[in-house]
Amino acid sequence: MHLIIAEKNISANRIAQILAGNEKVRATKDGSVSTYSFDTKTVVGLKGHVVEVDFEPGYTNWRSETHTPRTLIDAGIVKKPTEKKIVNLIQKLSRKADLVTIATDYDTEGELIGKEAYELVRAVNPNVRINRARFSAITPAEIRTAFENLTDLDFDLAAAGEARQTVDLMWGASLTRFISLAARRGGTNILSVGRVQSPTLAMIVEREREIESFVPQTYWMLSLATEKDGVTIEARHTAGRFTDHEAALAAEAGTKEPLVVTDVKEGQKNDRAPTPFDTTTFIVAASRLGLSAANAMRLAEDLYMNGYISYPRTDNTVYPKSLNLNAILNTLKGGVFDKDVAWVQQNRRPVPTRGKKESTDHPPIHPTGSATREALGQDRWKVYELVVRRFLATLSPDANWATTRCTFDASGEAYKATGGRLLYAGWRRIYPYSEAKENILPVLAPGERLPIKNVNLEEKETQPPARYSQSRLIQVMEELGLGTKSTRHEVIGKLVSRRYVEGNPLRPTLVGRAVIDALDNHAETITEPEMTQTLEEHMQLIKQSQRSRDDVVTESREMLHRVFDKLEAHKSEIGTEIMEQTAEEHTVGPCPDCGHDLRIRHIGVSQFIGCTGYPECRFNISLPGSTWGKAIRVEATCPEHNLSHVRLIRKGARPWDIGCPLCSHITSNVEALRMMPSMTDDLMQRLHAQHIYTVSEIAGMQPEDLAKAVDVGTKEAVELAREAEDALEVLRRRSELRKFVRKIVPPRRGRSHAKIIKNLLGQGIGDIHALSVAEPAALKKAGIPEAAGAELLEAARGLCNERALREAGVPAVSLKKYQAGGVATLDDFCYLPIPYLASKTGINPETVHKHVDLVCRHLGRPAPQKISRTVFERGRKELLEVPGLGEATVDRLYLAGIYDAATLRVADPEEVSSVTGIPKARLRDYIGHLK
């Protein structure tokens, strides 16, 4: 068997389909892992890394006195499976293989993943032949060529990846553990520190410091407006910025007619077509479409896996000679870009544009397959179209502009105006992402006199440096040698997910600043790019066989020990500095009741805003549970309550902006307060003035305190508390209904649970009992489909019946047996005979009578006669002795209350038949045998 190992399942499927040609591919599953087989070949996909590096056992206890954070530097490293099912399948297939081909992506990360697969294979089949397929696109031509020219794994490239893994683990784990312990942060609040992450965060923090320390300087710009042939011309003073106000005023005063054209220079400017995409320039271009770096790469990776574009992780900006550009153009023909392709073919530049970076691993990013908007969906199409149009632009001729530069004299003051007109669109015809803004001046000649329509002296201020956008930060990271093309966007994603930075452009949070400030003060090596640059350069030497992995890892350990020398000497200062600064990240503002700080509190899955004056002050604001997202403070402030706004963030979901927590708290509780019959606008204002916002607060107050707070009598206060209790009960039942519906009815687009509950309440269905007696039409009107509505009704009725039986006194253990036997309602207990109930449930008939008696008393109905267990068992034996009467028939007779020979002998055949379905003739026959 020829085993082919791809990087992911989707690429395994595509590779199998391509290599199989016209042969049918058999897709099977081993557990949850898919394989694709044809002929003697089997293709299986990994899930990226299926093993990970970790420290040897014994280092999991963060507070161990033996294994301190520093000991992680020299701790042994082991590899352990992260995807055991895939690992087991790879090794199971490897035992049968006589040839194995590694077909992972060809870059440092892909080669390391390939080496991990290689080691899994070798562990169970040491002698099998293993080779490597290298490709830059998952297209038929590329895949077939790769498998016709198989090579060996590049162990040096993989070793560079292994070195990076080990170095990142030791730096990240040891530093994260040290800083978190110093700042007394644990659980989900640990403070992450990383070899690339921290210098990157430091740049963002440093930019913020520059912005905050920036002192704006005032300057003045002088311009005038004139016109010719109805066309307005704006001209600026040739002095540019005036930093002296008096000089600016003098120039303004001296600007008088006549305005004379002194010089006109016309020329042409070549507007060069853009160069091919590498990873960084692609991310920058995608950011202009509103895509974050991580999202752009995720979409590009998906397009690559499905064969639409080439490998998106590349440093190359020069098309290699081996890349068949004509074939790519032909692939794009006949689709959405047909006219653009035809134009490019007719007007194609002699040589494609080329950037400054050239490498041999992968070509620049380019299209590899034809697609439609409908097939890809909006976001994937957006990226695909960008790649296609960029490729076409690199083959298109340059654009050409006509330029005009005019100078004017206004009574001794010199002005200038520039104009530009697009003569030939060239590449701009098919690449609309770069705006071509024309400014066409009328024809002017030296000596012409023009009117001055107005003179404008504008006061301005110098601006601080701009914050980094994600795309700009990636460019700077590349310039400084921080990270790689494959990891830079992931580093930014981690900074965002760990709440070190926020917004776009990026700005540091309080905790992000606290960590960098502490490190800058005591271990600046961690935050400076030089250390990471050095390690990246040395890892590059590993790829070139000029250094070994062990050598680079040892060097990194020595660097990290020097860092710890500084950290451990200042542990208490670092912890104090971070704690003092990060306390503010949870503070939202002053308590309206006592003036102490209000802080966000997280306890398990619950979260709220509580007063630091507790227990003297018990003011608090409820927040949605952390399942909806973790509550964080944001910059905006409520002008009414002087409280910072709050946002809920959850991985994989859009942030939920709550806004001012107190405004939200008040608004969300108004409806509940209105449920109290005595509530008026005036009373609500009085309650709010005393910082009482919820019915639960009213219900929990002593009548005397409530009376004093809102200036009412004690009797009125007692009534208000009772009304609040009633409202609380209604809210409790509504909450229970909401959870019940959410559990049974799955959400769908346009059918949210909130909308369903609102519609149910509108029809008077406010609790589970009301739901249990509702008509199916009412549920359908609420937006619940027929099948889900039927399931919901059945579940509601079952729950209400269960509660009623428990209320009547039926024990929970017995209740389960009754339900299993189909005995579910109060009426079932009252009207079904005790022998039948005992037979269906297996419960002793004396115990059944006890339960039936409880239910009947609860309903005010008479209880049936008691039957002992001895009588019941003797009666069953008597019935089974009747000729032709079997076990199944006896059970049916129980339904009619017949449990022995005596009750059968006096039974009315017609009546018993109508209840049990046993034919009258057979019943007469049974009775006849007894007589």
Secondary structure, 3 states (H helix, E strand, C coil): CEEEEECCHHHHHHHHHHHHCCCCCEEEEECCEEEEEECCEEEEECCCCCEEEEECCCCCCCCCCCCCHHHHHCCCEEEEECCHHHHHHHHHHHHHCCEEEEECCCCHHHHHHHHHHHHHHHHHCCCCEEEECCCCCCCHHHHHHHHHCCECCCHHHHHHHHHHHHHHHHHHHHHHHHHHHHCCCCHHHCCCCCCCHHHHHHHHHHHHHHHHHCCCCEEEEEEEEEEECCEEEEEEEEEEEECCHHHHHHHHHHCCCCEEEEEEEEEEEEECCCCCECHHHHHHHHHCCCCCHHHHHHHHHHHHHCCCECCCCCCCCCCCCCCCHHHHHHHHCCCCCHHHHHHHHHHCCCCCCCCCCCCCCCCCECECCCCCHHHHCHHHHHHHHHHHHHHHHHCCCCEEEEEEEEEEEECCEEEEEEEEEEEECHHHHCCCCCCCCCECCCCCCCCCEECCCEEEEEEEECCCCCCCCHHHHHHHHHHHCCCCCCCHHHHHHHHHHCCCEECCCCEECHHHHHHHHHHHHHCHHHCCHHHHHHHHHHHHHHHCCCCCHHHHHHHHHHHHHHHHHHHHHCHHHHHHHHHHHHHHHHEEEECCCCCCEEEEEEECCEEEEEECCCCCCCCEEECCCHHHCEEEEEEEECCCCCCEEEEEECCCCCCEEEECHHHHHHHHHHHHHHCCCCCCHHHHHHHHHCCCCCHHHHHHCCHHHHHHHHCCCHHHHHHHHHHHHHHHHHHHHHHHHHHHHHHHCCCECCECHHHHHHHHHHCCCCCHHHHHCCCHHHHHHCCCCHHHHHHHHHHHHHHHHHHHHHHHCCCHHHHHHHHHCCCCCHHHHHHCCHHHHHHHHCCCHHHHHHHHHHHHHHHCCCCCCCCCHHHHHHHHHHHHCCCCCCHHHHHHHHCCCCCCHHHHHCCCHHHHHHHHCCCHHHHHHHHHHHC
